Amino acid sequence: MTAAILGESNATRGIPEVSQPIAAPAAPRLEWRVATVIEVREETQRARTLVLDVPEWPGHHAGQHVDVRLVAEDGYQAQRSYSIGSAPEEKTIALTVERLEDGEVSPYLIDVLRPGDGLELRGPIGGYFVWDVAQRGPLLLVAGGSGIVPLMAMVRHHMLADDKTRARVPVRLLYSARRWDDVIYRDELARVAERPEVEVSFTLTRDAPSDWVGYRRRIDRAMIQDVSWPAAETPRAYVCGPTPLVESVATLLVEVGYDPMRVRTERFGPTGS
Amino acid sequence: MQVEQMRLDGNAAGGMLGELFARDVTAALATCGGCGKVGPVGALLEYGHGMGVVLRCPSCDTVMVRLVHAPGWLRLDVSGTSVLAIPDAVSVS
């Protein structure tokens, strides 16, 4: 199990190496703010991106998330976490939300919210699943479904770095989706993949177009060995998606020699509905 | 729903922990009171429910943090955590 492996390495290391902290945005207490929807973008049949203007947004790091709160007239509250998909360099923040049919929150965000509407949120949240291009070294990103969202913030952050910095941080992205039409940010990822320092691979687990040349199965050891950086290059890995995918990929990465402290995971689950 | 599908990680509890702590706690290193393993709070296993969260040790399953909203109270039980080391700033180590 991933968990056991993580624990073992932590014990042998005690406290991991501490690098210089990146200048953290002033951290006022986490307060609820009312953001304004600037734009709603259709990404796939089930996913929309909400571009939000957040008053006094302190800035974020790639990989962080926000909590969104909906309050009904009778006072009933529902709260969910959504990853930020936009780069830290952008002035607005973008959340990409996938519609879960029995969800309490995502149908509202997708079907009801329109530009000009307000949305209550707090953030940015999280200092663990974060990445900055200044960290250097090869970067491996593995996404399952809408787990691509926080990884896209990393890709976009990477794209906005200067040429020299970018060249020091080659990126490989492996994205697992059920079918091609479920792939979020498809066109943008195609453009990103034209960069010499970025490689993008897809695997489709349910249906694939007849002319599909990519992978057509769940992520397994052979695929990880094909796609990932050799462990000897001391890559960093970020894995985000449904719990079973995240745990299986993190385990595979450690099995092929990745340093467990450099494999960071974020699990998506039904409470993200 | 299977238990595995309900499991998230400590990242997801960041907002609720932010109601209590001035610093970001997901990057903090927590020592398990059960087995002594040290790891980031963000990598603990989270089991969410309506009123709050439970964070368990990924190695031995000890309940390290219980955070529950009860009427009039926010109740934190960290009896399963022996040490919490919290960095000054968001660090990208």
Chai-1 contact restraints between the chains, C-beta under 6 A:
chainA,res_idxA,chainB,res_idxB,connection_type,confidence,min_distance_angstrom,max_distance_angstrom,comment,restraint_id
A,A3,B,P58,contact,1.0,0.0,6.0,A-B,restraint_1
A,A3,B,S59,contact,1.0,0.0,6.0,A-B,restraint_2
A,A4,B,S59,contact,1.0,0.0,6.0,A-B,restraint_3
A,L6,B,G39,contact,1.0,0.0,6.0,A-B,restraint_4
A,L6,B,P58,contact,1.0,0.0,6.0,A-B,restraint_5
A,G7,B,K37,contact,1.0,0.0,6.0,A-B,restraint_6
A,G7,B,P58,contact,1.0,0.0,6.0,A-B,restraint_7
A,G7,B,S59,contact,1.0,0.0,6.0,A-B,restraint_8
A,N10,B,K37,contact,1.0,0.0,6.0,A-B,restraint_9
A,N10,B,V38,contact,1.0,0.0,6.0,A-B,restraint_10
A,N10,B,G39,contact,1.0,0.0,6.0,A-B,restraint_11
A,A11,B,K37,contact,1.0,0.0,6.0,A-B,restraint_12
A,P16,B,S93,contact,1.0,0.0,6.0,A-B,restraint_13
A,E17,B,S93,contact,1.0,0.0,6.0,A-B,restraint_14
A,V18,B,S93,contact,1.0,0.0,6.0,A-B,restraint_15
A,S19,B,S93,contact,1.0,0.0,6.0,A-B,restraint_16
A,P21,B,A89,contact,1.0,0.0,6.0,A-B,restraint_17
A,P21,B,S91,contact,1.0,0.0,6.0,A-B,restraint_18
A,I22,B,V92,contact,1.0,0.0,6.0,A-B,restraint_19
A,A24,B,A89,contact,1.0,0.0,6.0,A-B,restraint_20
A,A24,B,V90,contact,1.0,0.0,6.0,A-B,restraint_21
A,L30,B,G18,contact,1.0,0.0,6.0,A-B,restraint_22
A,H61,B,V90,contact,1.0,0.0,6.0,A-B,restraint_23
A,D67,B,G15,contact,1.0,0.0,6.0,A-B,restraint_24
A,S81,B,A12,contact,1.0,0.0,6.0,A-B,restraint_25
A,I125,B,G14,contact,1.0,0.0,6.0,A-B,restraint_26
A,I125,B,G15,contact,1.0,0.0,6.0,A-B,restraint_27
A,G126,B,N11,contact,1.0,0.0,6.0,A-B,restraint_28
A,G126,B,G14,contact,1.0,0.0,6.0,A-B,restraint_29
A,G126,B,T26,contact,1.0,0.0,6.0,A-B,restraint_30
A,G127,B,D24,contact,1.0,0.0,6.0,A-B,restraint_31
A,G127,B,T26,contact,1.0,0.0,6.0,A-B,restraint_32
A,G127,B,A27,contact,1.0,0.0,6.0,A-B,restraint_33
A,G127,B,V90,contact,1.0,0.0,6.0,A-B,restraint_34
A,Y128,B,N11,contact,1.0,0.0,6.0,A-B,restraint_35
A,Y128,B,T26,contact,1.0,0.0,6.0,A-B,restraint_36
A,Y128,B,A27,contact,1.0,0.0,6.0,A-B,restraint_37
A,Y128,B,P40,contact,1.0,0.0,6.0,A-B,restraint_38
A,Y128,B,G42,contact,1.0,0.0,6.0,A-B,restraint_39
A,F129,B,N11,contact,1.0,0.0,6.0,A-B,restraint_40
A,F129,B,G42,contact,1.0,0.0,6.0,A-B,restraint_41
A,D132,B,V92,contact,1.0,0.0,6.0,A-B,restraint_42
A,Q135,B,V92,contact,1.0,0.0,6.0,A-B,restraint_43
A,T243,B,E4,contact,1.0,0.0,6.0,A-B,restraint_44
A,T243,B,R7,contact,1.0,0.0,6.0,A-B,restraint_45
A,E266,B,N11,contact,1.0,0.0,6.0,A-B,restraint_46
A,R267,B,L8,contact,1.0,0.0,6.0,A-B,restraint_47
A,R267,B,D9,contact,1.0,0.0,6.0,A-B,restraint_48
A,G269,B,L8,contact,1.0,0.0,6.0,A-B,restraint_49
A,T271,B,G48,contact,1.0,0.0,6.0,A-B,restraint_50
